[in-house]
Amino acid sequence: MMINVLEFFQSLPKRKCQKCGHDITEQADCYINICEKCDHPAR
């Protein structure tokens, strides 16, 4: 039995920041490894 495509993608674990471990908000065409806070630290 094959799994529904939507069920497959919904079952994937959330992406995590490689620096701090927080969840990364998915974007349609983005393959980032770190969250915005780690990418642009406060100056």
mmCIF file of the N, C-alpha and C atoms, coordinates in Angstrom:
data_MODEL
# 
_entry.id   MODEL 
# 
loop_
_atom_site.group_PDB 
_atom_site.id 
_atom_site.type_symbol 
_atom_site.label_atom_id 
_atom_site.label_alt_id 
_atom_site.label_comp_id 
_atom_site.label_asym_id 
_atom_site.label_entity_id 
_atom_site.label_seq_id 
_atom_site.pdbx_PDB_ins_code 
_atom_site.Cartn_x 
_atom_site.Cartn_y 
_atom_site.Cartn_z 
_atom_site.occupancy 
_atom_site.B_iso_or_equiv 
_atom_site.pdbx_formal_charge 
_atom_site.auth_seq_id 
_atom_site.auth_comp_id 
_atom_site.auth_asym_id 
_atom_site.auth_atom_id 
_atom_site.pdbx_PDB_model_num 
ATOM 1   N N  . MET A 1 1  ? 0.838  -1.176 0.000  1.00 0.00 ? 1  MET A N  1 
ATOM 2   C CA . MET A 1 1  ? 0.000  0.000  0.000  1.00 0.00 ? 1  MET A CA 1 
ATOM 3   C C  . MET A 1 1  ? 0.886  1.243  0.000  1.00 0.00 ? 1  MET A C  1 
ATOM 4   N N  . MET A 1 2  ? 0.569  2.184  -0.873 1.00 0.00 ? 2  MET A N  1 
ATOM 5   C CA . MET A 1 2  ? 1.353  3.413  -0.962 1.00 0.00 ? 2  MET A CA 1 
ATOM 6   C C  . MET A 1 2  ? 0.752  4.494  -0.061 1.00 0.00 ? 2  MET A C  1 
ATOM 7   N N  . ILE A 1 3  ? 1.631  5.303  0.520  1.00 0.00 ? 3  ILE A N  1 
ATOM 8   C CA . ILE A 1 3  ? 1.193  6.390  1.382  1.00 0.00 ? 3  ILE A CA 1 
ATOM 9   C C  . ILE A 1 3  ? 0.818  7.600  0.512  1.00 0.00 ? 3  ILE A C  1 
ATOM 10  N N  . ASN A 1 4  ? -0.173 8.339  0.943  1.00 0.00 ? 4  ASN A N  1 
ATOM 11  C CA . ASN A 1 4  ? -0.592 9.548  0.262  1.00 0.00 ? 4  ASN A CA 1 
ATOM 12  C C  . ASN A 1 4  ? 0.564  10.554 0.310  1.00 0.00 ? 4  ASN A C  1 
ATOM 13  N N  . VAL A 1 5  ? 0.778  11.293 -0.766 1.00 0.00 ? 5  VAL A N  1 
ATOM 14  C CA . VAL A 1 5  ? 1.879  12.244 -0.842 1.00 0.00 ? 5  VAL A CA 1 
ATOM 15  C C  . VAL A 1 5  ? 1.778  13.298 0.259  1.00 0.00 ? 5  VAL A C  1 
ATOM 16  N N  . LEU A 1 6  ? 0.597  13.822 0.491  1.00 0.00 ? 6  LEU A N  1 
ATOM 17  C CA . LEU A 1 6  ? 0.418  14.830 1.537  1.00 0.00 ? 6  LEU A CA 1 
ATOM 18  C C  . LEU A 1 6  ? 0.742  14.263 2.909  1.00 0.00 ? 6  LEU A C  1 
ATOM 19  N N  . GLU A 1 7  ? 0.314  13.052 3.174  1.00 0.00 ? 7  GLU A N  1 
ATOM 20  C CA . GLU A 1 7  ? 0.609  12.408 4.454  1.00 0.00 ? 7  GLU A CA 1 
ATOM 21  C C  . GLU A 1 7  ? 2.113  12.224 4.626  1.00 0.00 ? 7  GLU A C  1 
ATOM 22  N N  . PHE A 1 8  ? 2.791  11.881 3.538  1.00 0.00 ? 8  PHE A N  1 
ATOM 23  C CA . PHE A 1 8  ? 4.235  11.695 3.595  1.00 0.00 ? 8  PHE A CA 1 
ATOM 24  C C  . PHE A 1 8  ? 4.931  12.987 4.022  1.00 0.00 ? 8  PHE A C  1 
ATOM 25  N N  . PHE A 1 9  ? 4.625  14.094 3.340  1.00 0.00 ? 9  PHE A N  1 
ATOM 26  C CA . PHE A 1 9  ? 5.288  15.349 3.651  1.00 0.00 ? 9  PHE A CA 1 
ATOM 27  C C  . PHE A 1 9  ? 4.895  15.883 5.020  1.00 0.00 ? 9  PHE A C  1 
ATOM 28  N N  . GLN A 1 10 ? 3.671  15.655 5.443  1.00 0.00 ? 10 GLN A N  1 
ATOM 29  C CA . GLN A 1 10 ? 3.236  16.104 6.761  1.00 0.00 ? 10 GLN A CA 1 
ATOM 30  C C  . GLN A 1 10 ? 3.886  15.284 7.877  1.00 0.00 ? 10 GLN A C  1 
ATOM 31  N N  . SER A 1 11 ? 4.304  14.070 7.562  1.00 0.00 ? 11 SER A N  1 
ATOM 32  C CA . SER A 1 11 ? 4.900  13.214 8.587  1.00 0.00 ? 11 SER A CA 1 
ATOM 33  C C  . SER A 1 11 ? 6.409  13.450 8.762  1.00 0.00 ? 11 SER A C  1 
ATOM 34  N N  . LEU A 1 12 ? 7.007  14.240 7.883  1.00 0.00 ? 12 LEU A N  1 
ATOM 35  C CA . LEU A 1 12 ? 8.440  14.519 8.010  1.00 0.00 ? 12 LEU A CA 1 
ATOM 36  C C  . LEU A 1 12 ? 8.694  15.364 9.252  1.00 0.00 ? 12 LEU A C  1 
ATOM 37  N N  . PRO A 1 13 ? 9.810  15.143 9.936  1.00 0.00 ? 13 PRO A N  1 
ATOM 38  C CA . PRO A 1 13 ? 10.104 15.951 11.131 1.00 0.00 ? 13 PRO A CA 1 
ATOM 39  C C  . PRO A 1 13 ? 10.399 17.394 10.748 1.00 0.00 ? 13 PRO A C  1 
ATOM 40  N N  . LYS A 1 14 ? 10.161 18.312 11.693 1.00 0.00 ? 14 LYS A N  1 
ATOM 41  C CA . LYS A 1 14 ? 10.447 19.725 11.462 1.00 0.00 ? 14 LYS A CA 1 
ATOM 42  C C  . LYS A 1 14 ? 11.945 19.903 11.273 1.00 0.00 ? 14 LYS A C  1 
ATOM 43  N N  . ARG A 1 15 ? 12.310 20.864 10.444 1.00 0.00 ? 15 ARG A N  1 
ATOM 44  C CA . ARG A 1 15 ? 13.722 21.172 10.254 1.00 0.00 ? 15 ARG A CA 1 
ATOM 45  C C  . ARG A 1 15 ? 14.231 21.929 11.468 1.00 0.00 ? 15 ARG A C  1 
ATOM 46  N N  . LYS A 1 16 ? 15.447 21.651 11.867 1.00 0.00 ? 16 LYS A N  1 
ATOM 47  C CA . LYS A 1 16 ? 16.054 22.271 13.044 1.00 0.00 ? 16 LYS A CA 1 
ATOM 48  C C  . LYS A 1 16 ? 17.278 23.088 12.623 1.00 0.00 ? 16 LYS A C  1 
ATOM 49  N N  . CYS A 1 17 ? 17.497 24.200 13.323 1.00 0.00 ? 17 CYS A N  1 
ATOM 50  C CA . CYS A 1 17 ? 18.674 25.032 13.108 1.00 0.00 ? 17 CYS A CA 1 
ATOM 51  C C  . CYS A 1 17 ? 19.913 24.241 13.536 1.00 0.00 ? 17 CYS A C  1 
ATOM 52  N N  . GLN A 1 18 ? 20.937 24.250 12.712 1.00 0.00 ? 18 GLN A N  1 
ATOM 53  C CA . GLN A 1 18 ? 22.153 23.510 13.044 1.00 0.00 ? 18 GLN A CA 1 
ATOM 54  C C  . GLN A 1 18 ? 22.963 24.182 14.147 1.00 0.00 ? 18 GLN A C  1 
ATOM 55  N N  . LYS A 1 19 ? 22.704 25.465 14.408 1.00 0.00 ? 19 LYS A N  1 
ATOM 56  C CA . LYS A 1 19 ? 23.446 26.167 15.460 1.00 0.00 ? 19 LYS A CA 1 
ATOM 57  C C  . LYS A 1 19 ? 22.743 26.092 16.815 1.00 0.00 ? 19 LYS A C  1 
ATOM 58  N N  . CYS A 1 20 ? 21.435 26.434 16.845 1.00 0.00 ? 20 CYS A N  1 
ATOM 59  C CA . CYS A 1 20 ? 20.749 26.527 18.140 1.00 0.00 ? 20 CYS A CA 1 
ATOM 60  C C  . CYS A 1 20 ? 19.710 25.430 18.372 1.00 0.00 ? 20 CYS A C  1 
ATOM 61  N N  . GLY A 1 21 ? 19.291 24.731 17.319 1.00 0.00 ? 21 GLY A N  1 
ATOM 62  C CA . GLY A 1 21 ? 18.352 23.629 17.475 1.00 0.00 ? 21 GLY A CA 1 
ATOM 63  C C  . GLY A 1 21 ? 16.878 23.996 17.409 1.00 0.00 ? 21 GLY A C  1 
ATOM 64  N N  . HIS A 1 22 ? 16.556 25.282 17.239 1.00 0.00 ? 22 HIS A N  1 
ATOM 65  C CA . HIS A 1 22 ? 15.158 25.689 17.128 1.00 0.00 ? 22 HIS A CA 1 
ATOM 66  C C  . HIS A 1 22 ? 14.585 25.280 15.777 1.00 0.00 ? 22 HIS A C  1 
ATOM 67  N N  . ASP A 1 23 ? 13.251 25.136 15.722 1.00 0.00 ? 23 ASP A N  1 
ATOM 68  C CA . ASP A 1 23 ? 12.579 24.798 14.469 1.00 0.00 ? 23 ASP A CA 1 
ATOM 69  C C  . ASP A 1 23 ? 12.775 25.907 13.444 1.00 0.00 ? 23 ASP A C  1 
ATOM 70  N N  . ILE A 1 24 ? 12.937 25.515 12.186 1.00 0.00 ? 24 ILE A N  1 
ATOM 71  C CA . ILE A 1 24 ? 13.068 26.468 11.084 1.00 0.00 ? 24 ILE A CA 1 
ATOM 72  C C  . ILE A 1 24 ? 11.744 26.481 10.327 1.00 0.00 ? 24 ILE A C  1 
ATOM 73  N N  . THR A 1 25 ? 11.247 27.681 10.047 1.00 0.00 ? 25 THR A N  1 
ATOM 74  C CA . THR A 1 25 ? 10.017 27.816 9.266  1.00 0.00 ? 25 THR A CA 1 
ATOM 75  C C  . THR A 1 25 ? 10.316 27.444 7.823  1.00 0.00 ? 25 THR A C  1 
ATOM 76  N N  . GLU A 1 26 ? 9.573  26.480 7.301  1.00 0.00 ? 26 GLU A N  1 
ATOM 77  C CA . GLU A 1 26 ? 9.783  26.027 5.929  1.00 0.00 ? 26 GLU A CA 1 
ATOM 78  C C  . GLU A 1 26 ? 9.357  27.094 4.937  1.00 0.00 ? 26 GLU A C  1 
ATOM 79  N N  . GLN A 1 27 ? 10.108 27.213 3.861  1.00 0.00 ? 27 GLN A N  1 
ATOM 80  C CA . GLN A 1 27 ? 9.778  28.122 2.770  1.00 0.00 ? 27 GLN A CA 1 
ATOM 81  C C  . GLN A 1 27 ? 9.812  27.320 1.486  1.00 0.00 ? 27 GLN A C  1 
ATOM 82  N N  . ALA A 1 28 ? 9.027  27.740 0.514  1.00 0.00 ? 28 ALA A N  1 
ATOM 83  C CA . ALA A 1 28 ? 8.830  26.961 -0.705 1.00 0.00 ? 28 ALA A CA 1 
ATOM 84  C C  . ALA A 1 28 ? 10.120 26.614 -1.434 1.00 0.00 ? 28 ALA A C  1 
ATOM 85  N N  . ASP A 1 29 ? 11.021 27.547 -1.588 1.00 0.00 ? 29 ASP A N  1 
ATOM 86  C CA . ASP A 1 29 ? 12.218 27.292 -2.393 1.00 0.00 ? 29 ASP A CA 1 
ATOM 87  C C  . ASP A 1 29 ? 13.498 27.563 -1.611 1.00 0.00 ? 29 ASP A C  1 
ATOM 88  N N  . CYS A 1 30 ? 13.483 27.238 -0.334 1.00 0.00 ? 30 CYS A N  1 
ATOM 89  C CA . CYS A 1 30 ? 14.606 27.578 0.532  1.00 0.00 ? 30 CYS A CA 1 
ATOM 90  C C  . CYS A 1 30 ? 15.205 26.314 1.150  1.00 0.00 ? 30 CYS A C  1 
ATOM 91  N N  . TYR A 1 31 ? 16.527 26.247 1.166  1.00 0.00 ? 31 TYR A N  1 
ATOM 92  C CA . TYR A 1 31 ? 17.216 25.095 1.735  1.00 0.00 ? 31 TYR A CA 1 
ATOM 93  C C  . TYR A 1 31 ? 18.201 25.540 2.805  1.00 0.00 ? 31 TYR A C  1 
ATOM 94  N N  . ILE A 1 32 ? 17.724 26.376 3.732  1.00 0.00 ? 32 ILE A N  1 
ATOM 95  C CA . ILE A 1 32 ? 18.596 26.913 4.761  1.00 0.00 ? 32 ILE A CA 1 
ATOM 96  C C  . ILE A 1 32 ? 18.857 25.880 5.854  1.00 0.00 ? 32 ILE A C  1 
ATOM 97  N N  . ASN A 1 33 ? 19.984 26.039 6.548  1.00 0.00 ? 33 ASN A N  1 
ATOM 98  C CA . ASN A 1 33 ? 20.358 25.124 7.626  1.00 0.00 ? 33 ASN A CA 1 
ATOM 99  C C  . ASN A 1 33 ? 20.320 25.801 8.985  1.00 0.00 ? 33 ASN A C  1 
ATOM 100 N N  . ILE A 1 34 ? 20.253 27.147 8.997  1.00 0.00 ? 34 ILE A N  1 
ATOM 101 C CA . ILE A 1 34 ? 20.244 27.874 10.257 1.00 0.00 ? 34 ILE A CA 1 
ATOM 102 C C  . ILE A 1 34 ? 19.074 28.855 10.273 1.00 0.00 ? 34 ILE A C  1 
ATOM 103 N N  . CYS A 1 35 ? 18.578 29.157 11.474 1.00 0.00 ? 35 CYS A N  1 
ATOM 104 C CA . CYS A 1 35 ? 17.430 30.055 11.604 1.00 0.00 ? 35 CYS A CA 1 
ATOM 105 C C  . CYS A 1 35 ? 17.858 31.510 11.389 1.00 0.00 ? 35 CYS A C  1 
ATOM 106 N N  . GLU A 1 36 ? 16.868 32.390 11.256 1.00 0.00 ? 36 GLU A N  1 
ATOM 107 C CA . GLU A 1 36 ? 17.165 33.801 11.007 1.00 0.00 ? 36 GLU A CA 1 
ATOM 108 C C  . GLU A 1 36 ? 17.926 34.437 12.160 1.00 0.00 ? 36 GLU A C  1 
ATOM 109 N N  . LYS A 1 37 ? 17.616 34.044 13.394 1.00 0.00 ? 37 LYS A N  1 
ATOM 110 C CA . LYS A 1 37 ? 18.310 34.633 14.551 1.00 0.00 ? 37 LYS A CA 1 
ATOM 111 C C  . LYS A 1 37 ? 19.805 34.298 14.515 1.00 0.00 ? 37 LYS A C  1 
ATOM 112 N N  . CYS A 1 38 ? 20.154 33.091 14.125 1.00 0.00 ? 38 CYS A N  1 
ATOM 113 C CA . CYS A 1 38 ? 21.561 32.709 14.054 1.00 0.00 ? 38 CYS A CA 1 
ATOM 114 C C  . CYS A 1 38 ? 22.240 33.281 12.800 1.00 0.00 ? 38 CYS A C  1 
ATOM 115 N N  . ASP A 1 39 ? 21.452 33.445 11.739 1.00 0.00 ? 39 ASP A N  1 
ATOM 116 C CA . ASP A 1 39 ? 21.983 33.962 10.487 1.00 0.00 ? 39 ASP A CA 1 
ATOM 117 C C  . ASP A 1 39 ? 22.243 35.466 10.582 1.00 0.00 ? 39 ASP A C  1 
ATOM 118 N N  . HIS A 1 40 ? 21.392 36.179 11.329 1.00 0.00 ? 40 HIS A N  1 
ATOM 119 C CA . HIS A 1 40 ? 21.518 37.625 11.492 1.00 0.00 ? 40 HIS A CA 1 
ATOM 120 C C  . HIS A 1 40 ? 21.492 37.976 12.987 1.00 0.00 ? 40 HIS A C  1 
ATOM 121 N N  . PRO A 1 41 ? 22.590 37.687 13.696 1.00 0.00 ? 41 PRO A N  1 
ATOM 122 C CA . PRO A 1 41 ? 22.607 37.971 15.136 1.00 0.00 ? 41 PRO A CA 1 
ATOM 123 C C  . PRO A 1 41 ? 22.491 39.471 15.405 1.00 0.00 ? 41 PRO A C  1 
ATOM 124 N N  . ALA A 1 42 ? 21.964 39.822 16.569 1.00 0.00 ? 42 ALA A N  1 
ATOM 125 C CA . ALA A 1 42 ? 21.810 41.231 16.951 1.00 0.00 ? 42 ALA A CA 1 
ATOM 126 C C  . ALA A 1 42 ? 23.189 41.896 16.954 1.00 0.00 ? 42 ALA A C  1 
ATOM 127 N N  . ARG A 1 43 ? 23.206 43.097 16.479 1.00 0.00 ? 43 ARG A N  1 
ATOM 128 C CA . ARG A 1 43 ? 24.491 43.814 16.372 1.00 0.00 ? 43 ARG A CA 1 
ATOM 129 C C  . ARG A 1 43 ? 24.659 44.764 17.490 1.00 0.00 ? 43 ARG A C  1 
# 
